[in-house]
Amino acid sequence: MIRRKNEYTVDIREEMRGGNGKVKIEHLWDEKNELKSKTRLMAKITLEPGCGIGFHSHDDEEEIFYIIKGTAQAEDNGETVILNAGDTIMTGNGAGHSIKCVGDKPVEMTAVIVSY
């Protein structure tokens, strides 16, 4: 199955999980109707400068971010780190995280959430 970029379902979420600004979520695949695995999210996320997703935890699931472009600051279960293109972060097993764009260009990242 092939999906073209202009066919993605797009959500704009304001102050997502208590974060700043707007978060653009491009759903690459419909998690309920197309993916047969225990995948809760398979998306490209864009964070404009100063925007981010607030701190939240992941119980009984894992979330992986893969940074495609830009510079992000993430809190990884209490540790603050800078992430750049090519970096990944995985959060699960009850741990929590947040992420925000700290550069002058948007952060683009792929996000996958898989349940245990």
VODOMAR-464310 format. One line per field, with one value per residue (C-alpha): residue number from 1; residue in three letters; x, y, z. Coordinates in nm, 3 decimals, padded with zeros to 5 digits. Each point is the difference from the previous one (the first is absolute). Layout:
N
pos	c(NUM:...)
code	c(ALA:...)
X	c(X:...)
Y	c(Y:...)
Z	c(Z:...)
This chain:
116
pos	c(1:2:3:4:5:6:7:8:9:10:11:12:13:14:15:16:17:18:19:20:21:22:23:24:25:26:27:28:29:30:31:32:33:34:35:36:37:38:39:40:41:42:43:44:45:46:47:48:49:50:51:52:53:54:55:56:57:58:59:60:61:62:63:64:65:66:67:68:69:70:71:72:73:74:75:76:77:78:79:80:81:82:83:84:85:86:87:88:89:90:91:92:93:94:95:96:97:98:99:100:101:102:103:104:105:106:107:108:109:110:111:112:113:114:115:116)
code	c(MET:ILE:ARG:ARG:LYS:ASN:GLU:TYR:THR:VAL:ASP:ILE:ARG:GLU:GLU:MET:ARG:GLY:GLY:ASN:GLY:LYS:VAL:LYS:ILE:GLU:HIS:LEU:TRP:ASP:GLU:LYS:ASN:GLU:LEU:LYS:SER:LYS:THR:ARG:LEU:MET:ALA:LYS:ILE:THR:LEU:GLU:PRO:GLY:CYS:GLY:ILE:GLY:PHE:HIS:SER:HIS:ASP:ASP:GLU:GLU:GLU:ILE:PHE:TYR:ILE:ILE:LYS:GLY:THR:ALA:GLN:ALA:GLU:ASP:ASN:GLY:GLU:THR:VAL:ILE:LEU:ASN:ALA:GLY:ASP:THR:ILE:MET:THR:GLY:ASN:GLY:ALA:GLY:HIS:SER:ILE:LYS:CYS:VAL:GLY:ASP:LYS:PRO:VAL:GLU:MET:THR:ALA:VAL:ILE:VAL:SER:TYR)
X	c(00.000:00.127:-00.113:00.099:00.094:-00.315:-00.218:00.097:-00.263:00.125:-00.082:00.102:00.005:00.038:00.193:00.036:00.036:00.060:00.271:00.031:-00.146:-00.133:00.112:-00.059:-00.060:-00.003:-00.136:00.201:-00.237:-00.339:00.083:-00.351:-00.084:00.324:00.270:-00.046:00.260:-00.049:00.104:-00.180:00.178:00.209:00.046:00.222:-00.008:00.105:00.084:00.049:00.263:-00.104:-00.274:-00.003:-00.178:-00.025:00.124:-00.197:00.066:-00.045:-00.139:-00.024:00.138:00.311:00.033:00.293:00.090:00.241:00.118:00.000:00.081:00.061:00.115:-00.217:00.030:-00.147:-00.052:00.063:-00.136:00.172:00.306:00.004:00.169:00.045:-00.099:00.105:-00.072:00.069:-00.048:-00.268:-00.163:-00.213:-00.228:-00.203:-00.055:-00.163:00.273:-00.087:00.125:-00.062:00.144:00.019:00.160:00.289:00.153:-00.101:-00.134:-00.281:00.065:-00.129:-00.011:-00.157:-00.194:-00.105:-00.195:-00.027:-00.188:00.149)
Y	c(00.000:00.346:00.328:00.330:00.301:00.192:-00.290:00.016:00.090:00.312:00.109:00.331:-00.016:00.309:-00.018:-00.377:-00.165:00.344:00.101:00.332:00.091:-00.224:-00.352:-00.128:-00.375:-00.169:-00.353:-00.219:-00.295:-00.037:-00.180:-00.139:-00.117:-00.061:-00.113:-00.349:00.028:00.161:00.335:00.298:00.265:00.007:00.364:00.284:00.279:00.358:00.244:00.365:00.201:00.036:-00.265:-00.336:-00.293:00.015:-00.263:-00.326:-00.365:-00.323:-00.296:-00.337:00.152:00.153:00.319:00.057:00.335:00.013:00.355:00.071:00.375:00.272:00.025:-00.118:00.003:-00.306:-00.093:-00.372:-00.115:00.283:00.051:00.295:-00.072:00.167:-00.205:00.067:-00.156:-00.373:-00.032:-00.218:-00.016:-00.282:00.031:-00.279:-00.228:00.281:00.258:00.349:00.258:00.336:00.159:00.349:00.179:00.216:00.097:00.271:-00.258:-00.253:-00.345:-00.283:-00.345:-00.338:-00.129:-00.359:-00.123:-00.376:-00.173:-00.302)
Z	c(00.000:-00.085:00.149:-00.159:00.211:-00.100:00.124:00.370:00.257:00.181:00.356:00.155:00.380:00.213:00.327:-00.037:00.340:00.153:-00.247:-00.183:-00.337:-00.273:-00.089:-00.354:-00.019:-00.340:00.047:-00.237:00.050:00.166:00.322:00.050:-00.352:-00.188:00.244:00.137:00.277:00.341:-00.143:00.154:-00.207:-00.319:-00.096:-00.111:00.258:-00.067:00.282:-00.095:00.193:00.364:-00.030:00.172:00.160:00.379:00.244:00.004:00.081:-00.195:00.192:-00.176:-00.322:-00.156:-00.200:-00.232:-00.156:-00.294:-00.072:-00.375:00.007:00.255:00.361:00.287:00.376:00.167:00.360:00.024:00.336:00.187:-00.222:-00.242:-00.334:-00.340:-00.305:-00.360:-00.338:00.012:00.377:00.159:00.341:00.140:00.301:00.158:00.297:00.202:-00.076:-00.123:-00.246:-00.164:-00.312:-00.149:-00.292:00.123:-00.335:-00.246:-00.248:00.055:00.142:-00.219:00.155:-00.043:00.301:00.062:00.305:00.045:00.283:00.178)
